């Protein structure tokens, strides 16, 4: 019997986990979105299958609870689904709507959009801090005197 890990999408997901995600502490990770976007653009079908499988696993783990209440492996699945969806959309240059090729997948797996929204909202403060840092133009240290 073939498992998900033995399929092309499973191998693709393994590559994503090994190369794009790095744990930075308890319950936090750093994501290389540029590399993830490249992988989604290079192999979109594998990204679609991976999102579906992960969303179904998350649904099983949540048992009817909202995505925000994920725990254990659900935290990992939520992060993976949200980041893969966001990277997929950015790689396809589709912003503000579901890409056509994902409409049916998202229809049957609404957790995908919920994960993407959760991940985006979780990073909102980090994005604001980057915007503030970029907005405050600082003089070079040798010109401050």
KATANOR-V642133 format. One record per residue. PSI is psi in radians with two decimals (* if undefined). NEAR is the number of other ideal C-beta (glycine too) atoms within 10 Angstrom. Layout:
# KATANOR-V642133
psi-><PSI/PSI>
near-><NEAR/NEAR>
This chain:
# KATANOR-V642133
psi-><2.32/2.36/2.98/-0.65/-0.38/-0.17/2.93/-0.69/-0.62/-0.73/-0.72/-0.80/-0.67/-0.71/-0.72/-0.85/-0.75/-0.58/-0.40/-0.36/2.37/2.18/2.33/-0.04/-3.02/2.23/0.46/2.63/2.75/2.39/2.27/1.55/-0.54/-0.80/-0.71/-0.72/-0.73/-0.78/-0.67/-0.66/-0.66/-0.67/1.26/-0.61/-0.72/-0.64/-0.72/-0.81/-0.75/-0.75/-0.77/-0.88/-0.79/-0.70/-0.69/-0.67/-0.74/-0.75/-0.74/-0.74/-0.60/-0.52/0.82/-0.18/2.81/2.74/-0.58/-0.30/0.31/2.58/2.88/-2.29/-0.36/-0.60/-0.77/-0.79/-0.71/-0.79/-0.80/-0.86/-0.83/-0.75/-0.72/-0.75/-0.82/-0.78/-0.66/-0.83/-0.76/-0.69/-0.57/-0.03/0.71/2.00/2.40/-0.04/2.88/2.27/2.54/-0.74/-0.21/-0.07/-0.83/-0.67/-0.78/-0.60/-0.74/-0.18/1.23/-0.26/-0.46/-0.87/-0.67/-0.69/-0.74/-0.75/-0.75/-0.81/-0.75/-0.78/-0.61/-0.53/0.06/-0.75/-0.71/-0.70/-0.75/-0.72/-0.71/-0.74/-0.75/-0.74/-0.68/-0.51/-0.58/1.65/2.17/2.49/2.58/2.61/-0.55/-0.16/0.03/-0.24/*>
near-><3/7/7/14/10/10/15/12/20/17/14/20/23/12/14/24/12/9/12/22/18/10/10/9/7/5/9/10/15/11/20/16/15/11/15/23/19/14/24/27/15/11/18/16/11/20/25/20/19/27/27/19/18/25/27/14/18/24/16/10/17/19/7/5/11/10/24/13/9/21/11/8/11/19/15/18/24/27/21/26/28/27/24/29/28/22/24/25/19/16/19/17/8/14/9/5/9/17/18/9/13/23/11/12/17/18/10/11/21/12/24/25/17/20/28/23/15/19/20/14/11/14/15/9/9/9/10/10/10/11/10/9/9/8/7/7/5/8/8/6/7/6/7/7/5>
